[in-house]
Amino acid sequence: MARKKKTGFDKYFEQRMKDPAFAAQYRLARAEIDATDVLIRALDEARKRNGVSKAALARRIDTKPEAVRRLLTDEKSNPTMKTVFKIAGALGYHFRLVPNEV
């Protein structure tokens, strides 16, 4: 299998990751992004399981359909907790704080 040629950014990133402070901040930011992505995907799966269209969900939470569409499809979505709670509630779900698995 051929190796992918490293870009200038790849080389720069590898160099930056050698700095422990940078690496720690990067891992923290990456974990936050990944957690947001998991949450949004879970909400979208709940929407699909319930047979609710994006437009219908928008009506349920009193917002524009394009806002819901962006939230559920844009790779850079960054929802507020208020929006997340509104969507979850509109789909018949709630959140519970549980400890992380170790």
N, C-alpha and C positions, 0 to 999 in steps of 0.2 A: 504494500500500500504506500503510495507516494505521500510524502510529508508536505503539508501546506507551507508555502513560503511565508516567512514572517514579514509583516509590514513594519514600517517605521514606527507606527503606534505600538505594535506588539513589543518591539524592542524597548521603546520608551517606557511602556507599562511594566515590563519585567524589571527594568532598572529601578523604577519608583517603588515597586513592591519589595525591594531589598531594604527600604527604609521602614523600620518597625512601626513608627508612628503613622506613616502613610498606609501601610498594610492594615493596621488595626482600624483606621477610619474607613478604609475601603470595605473591609469585611462587614463593618457595622452598617454602612450605607447599602451594601449589597443585600444584607439580611433584611433590612427594612423594605427594600424594593421587592424582594422575593416574597415577603410576607404579604405585602399589598397585592401582588399579583395572585397569590393563592386565594386570598379573600375575594377578590373580584371574580376569579374563575368559579369559586364556590357559589357566589351569588348568582352568576349567570347559569350555572348548572341547576340551581334551585328554581330559577325562572323557567328553564326549559322543562324540568320535571313537572312543574305545575301547569305547563301549557300556556304560559302567559307571554304574549308578544312584548317586544320592547316598547312599542307604542302604548299598549295597555298598561304596562308597568309605569310608564311616564305619567299616564292619567291618574293612576293610583297614588302617586307621590306628588301630584300637582306640579309637574315640570314639563319642559319641552321634550318631545321624543328624541331630538338630536342630542340632547344632553345625556340621556340614558344610553343611546347608541354609542356616543363617544366614550362614556364611562366603561362600557362593556367590551369595546373593541379597540380603543386606542392603547397602544403599548406604553404610552406615557401618562396614563390616567393617574390622578392623584386625588382620590375622593376625600371629602371631609367625613368625619365620624358621623355627623348629622345625616349626611346623604346615605351612608352605609346603613345606619340604623333605620332610616325611612324605608329603604329598599328591603331590608330584611323583614321589617314589620309588615310591609305590603305583601310579602310572599308567605307570611305566616311563620316566620322564624324569629329567634332572639339570640342574643349572645350571652355566653357564660364564661367567666374567667376561670381557667384551669391551669394548673402548674405545667411547665414544660416537662417533657420526658427527658430524663438524664441519660 
